[in-house]
């Protein structure tokens, strides 16, 4: 298993890198990591491919102009997507 992070400043501290080196020796990707990862790479995850698209389908299956209804649909879709 590999661990990938986005290289945000908070993820680049010495303590975080030490933890990653201990937990994922030579198996983590990110700024300053042992595995090179190109800057601005399209590091898509399964969530990017499936989850968000499916949630959009659930939320926008019918048109509505009400903010309250949209919010209700978003929460409903998130609840529906949770594993049982």
C-alpha positions in Angstrom: 0.0 0.0 0.0 1.2 3.5 -0.8 0.2 6.8 0.9 -0.3 9.9 -1.2 -0.6 13.5 0.1 -0.9 16.8 -1.6 2.2 18.5 -0.3 0.4 21.2 1.6 2.7 23.1 4.0 1.1 21.4 7.0 1.8 18.0 5.5 5.5 18.9 4.9 6.5 19.3 8.5 9.4 17.2 9.9 7.0 15.4 12.2 4.7 14.4 9.4 7.5 13.2 7.2 9.0 11.2 10.0 5.6 9.6 10.7 5.2 8.7 7.0 8.7 7.3 6.8 8.0 5.0 9.8 4.5 4.0 8.7 5.0 3.8 5.0 8.8 3.2 4.5 9.6 4.1 0.8 5.9 3.9 0.0 4.6 7.4 0.3 4.1 10.0 -2.4 4.2 13.8 -1.8 6.5 16.8 -1.4 9.8 15.6 0.0 8.8 11.9 -0.1 10.8 8.9 -1.3 8.6 8.5 -4.4 8.6 11.4 -6.8 5.2 12.8 -7.7 5.0 15.5 -10.4 3.7 18.9 -9.3 0.1 19.6 -10.4 -0.4 16.0 -11.3 -4.0 14.9 -12.0 -3.9 12.6 -8.9 -7.5 11.4 -9.3 -8.8 9.0 -6.8 -11.8 6.6 -6.9 -13.8 9.3 -5.2 -13.1 11.6 -8.1 -14.2 9.0 -10.6 -17.3 7.7 -9.0 -18.6 9.2 -5.8 -18.9 12.9 -6.7 -20.4 12.2 -10.1 -23.0 9.8 -8.5 -23.8 12.3 -5.8 -24.4 15.0 -8.4 -26.8 12.7 -10.2 -28.7 12.2 -7.0 -28.8 15.8 -6.1 -29.7 17.2 -9.5 -32.1 14.6 -10.7 -34.9 17.2 -10.7 -34.5 20.9 -11.0 -35.5 23.1 -8.0 -34.7 26.7 -7.2 -35.0 26.4 -3.5 -31.8 26.6 -1.5 -33.3 24.6 1.4 -34.4 21.8 -1.0 -30.9 21.7 -2.6 -29.3 21.5 0.9 -31.7 18.7 1.9 -30.9 16.7 -1.3 -27.1 17.1 -0.7 -27.4 15.8 2.9 -29.8 13.0 1.7 -27.3 12.0 -1.1 -24.4 11.9 1.4 -26.4 9.8 3.8 -27.5 7.4 1.0 -23.8 7.0 -0.1 -22.6 6.0 3.4 -21.7 2.3 3.7 -24.1 0.3 5.7 
